[in-house]
Amino acid sequence: MELESREILLTFTSARLWRGLSRAQTFRFKPGDILTIHQITGWNDIGQSVQIEGQVAYPGTYGFREGERLSSVLRRAGGFRETAYPAGAVLVREQVRELEQKSREELIRQIETSSASARLSPNLGAGDSGATLKLIQAQQDQVLARLKSEPPTGRLVVHITADIDSWANTAVDIEMRRGDVLTIPKRPGFVLITGQVYNATALTFAPGKTASWYLQHAGGTSDTANRKEILVIRANGSVIGRHSGGLFDPSVLSTRLGPGDVVVVPQKVLGASLFWKNLLTAAQLASSIAITAAVANI
């Protein structure tokens, strides 16, 4: 005779209830029965906390309620100190780090598996293609080394100001998540110029000056620079580039910079394939974004 399989679902909310049921009831199990004891709803959220660091009145670890927003936690941390620079706030979230890591791994895979034909112009002869491929391979190795050596930041871009009331309960007032780490830096006094320039350096911030002005004071771009893909990475992590705005947006170089902003001059990508150029340009951007998160801690 075939045994009848049963599934018994029990939820015990406390050890006391479990002991009471054990004394009051005797339940006979049969072969094939399945006993499932569900976890209390929301158990994993008990004790969830975030870390607030840097220029707030009371840095430290703060517990929070489900759905609580950034403005609320900042108020409980006493708000910003006079030395705070909220425009450069760095919010690190583990879920963002995981997504960034997956995206980076896919980018590395595409670069490593791209065929030689995807990198070269069809107009090149056999003799030319061999020498060009060696140069392309050297550049690829350099870009891959940077991608693999710089771990993903997990940075979530936030747009906040010192006046918490002005943005509280708006779209920019994001909900907090378990394990979030928010760092509020001091106001930096410089703009960073990096990449293919003659003098990669930090220049003293000058109010109202453009990216072009800072670039000139860093000696200008080198012969290996890709001038069409120059980027400005704001102190809050947002990126301004040739493809980030609308048709009538001004040039990236005419962008007025703020303290802690970074001008990135990427390397000119070797090879004539548009696919290859876009791939390497994306890789250079990915490795450059990590710079701004590090700048906040200077």
Beta strands, then each sheet from edge to edge (+ up, - down):
strand 1: 7-10
strand 2: 34-37
strand 3: 49-54
strand 4: 60-63
strand 5: 90-92
strand 6: 155-156
strand 7: 181-184
strand 8: 190-195
strand 9: 201-204
strand 10: 231-233
strand 11: 239-240
strand 12: 262-265
sheet 1: 1+ 2+
sheet 2: 4+ 3- 7- 5+ 6-
sheet 3: 9+ 8- 12- 10+ 11-
end
